Amino acid sequence: MIEFQIDVSELRRMEKILPELTDIIMDEMEKAMTESGMLLTTIVSSRIGAKTTDTGLLRAAVQWPSGFGMKATSSWGLAGLVKASNTQSISGVATSIYANYVEFGTRPHWPPREPLRMWAQRKFGDESIGDRVAAAIAYRGTYAKANFFLAWHYDGGRTKVTNIWKKVPVKVIRRWERL
């Protein structure tokens, strides 16, 4: 999951100085948050590539708009949240929980066998491979994929979101000039 904080204190100060800008500021902040969410969900879901996808439920759970939420942290801040939405998977595990397993990896444990058998049947045409995969997970766990972390830190998510929000005051002033 990616949670990013946006400081909107400058925009709020601008709003106090020129109250007629309130509607424009709110509109531009909403557009910037929408653009940020679309961008980040696209980057994360593209990291969950075709080679690592079986049924596509995890990738679909992260896509726009289901995988994005926004909240006000105070009158001076906003928070965006990119996550996997809570849909039910074939194995009965919610995709939001499964996304955490994929993101952070797991310690050794015995996973449910039936979903692995179905996966092995689809992927290899032999469900007995699923039992061997379950044994491997019981022995060493699963490795972290860090899709959200990598999207934010290494695929330019942080930089791109910062650039989106740097343009908001300029857009507000340009729209105000046109009035």
N, C-alpha and C positions, 0 to 999 in steps of 0.2 A: 504494500500500500504506500502511496505517496501522499503526504499531507504537506501542503505548502501554505505559508503565511504571507499575506499581502498587507503592507502598511499603506493605508489610504488616508493618513493624517493630513497630507498636503492637499488632497482633494477635498477633505472635510473643511480645512481652513479656507480654501478657495470658495467653498459653498457658503461659509459664514460671511465672507467679505461681499460676495455677490450672490444673494439668495435666488436670483432669477436663473442661476446656473444649476439649481438642484436637479431638475428633470434631466438635463443634459448629462450631468455627472453620473447620476444613477444609471442612465441608459448606457453610457460608455463603460461604466464599471461592470454592468451585466454582460455587455458584449465582450469585454476583456476576459471575464471569468469563463464565459462560454467558449471563447477561442482557446483559452488555456486548457480547459477540460477536454475539448476535442483533440487538441494537439497531444496532450499527455496520454489519453486513452488510445490514440492511434499509435503512438510510439510503443507503449507497453504491449498492445495486442499484436503489433508486428513482430515484437521479440518472441512472442509465443508462436513460433513459426510452424509451417506445415509439417516439418519433419518431427516435431515434438508433439504434434496434436493428433489425438485419436478421434474423438467425436466432435471436437471443436467447441465444447461447452465452456471451457475455461476462457478461451479467446472471446467467445460471444459475451461472457459475463463481464469482461473488462471494457467492451466497446461503448462508444458514446450512444446514448446518454446514460445507459444503465449502470455504467461503472464510475459515474462521477457524482459528487455531491458538493454543496457549498453551504457555508454557514458564516454568520457574523460572529467574530470573537469579541468584538466590542464596537463602539461607534467609530473607532480608529483602525479597525483591522478586519480582514476577511480571511477565511481559510478555505482552500479547495482540497478535496479528497478524491484521489483516484484509487479505486479498489475493484474487487470482483463483486458483482451484485449477487444477491442471495437466491440463486436458482437451484433446483434439485438436480443432481447428476444421476446417472444410471445406477451407480452404486449406493445411492441414498444419502451420500455425503453432500452437504451444501457446497456450492462452488466457492463461496467466500472462505470456508474452512480449508477446502482443498487448495485454494490459491496460497494460503499460508504454508501449507506443506510443501508446495512447489517452490515458493519464494525462499523459505528458510531451511528446507531439508528436514529430515526426521532422524531421530535416533533409531537404533535397531528395534524393530517390533514386527509382530506378525500381522500383515495387512489382511483385509478381507480377501478371500481367495476367489470368490465368484467373479468380481469385476476384472481381476487379472486374467482369469481363464477366458472371459469373453474378449478381452483385449488381445490375448495371444491367438485366439481363434480368428479374429478379424485381421490381425497383423501377419500372422505366420501360417494360419490354417491348422494349428495344432495347439489345443488348449492346455496340454501338459506343460508347455513352456511357462504358462502362468504360475504353476506350482514352483518351478525352479526360480522364477523371479521373486515370488513370495519368500522363498528360502533365502535368497540373496539379500532381500530387504531385512529379514529377520537377523541376518548375520552382520550387515554393515549399515543399515538404514538407507536413506536416500540423500542424494547430494542437492544442495541449494542451487536453484537456477537464478535467483536474484533479478528477475525481470523488472520489477518496479525500481529497485535500487539502481540498476544499470541504466534504465531509461532516464532516470532523473539526473544521475551523476555523469554518465559517460556518453549518452546519446544526445546530449544537449538539451534535455528537458528543463533544467534550471535556468540556463542561459536564455532559452527561447521564451519561457514564461516571464522572466525579468524584462526582456525586450518588449514583450506585449504590454506589460504594465507601465513601462517608461513612456510609451506613446500615448497613454490615456490623457494626461493633462494637455498635451498638444492637440489631440482630437477635440477635447472639450473647448479649448480656445478657438480653434478653427470653426467649430459649429456655432459658437457664440458670435463670432465675427460675421457670420452669414445671416444672423437674425436682423 
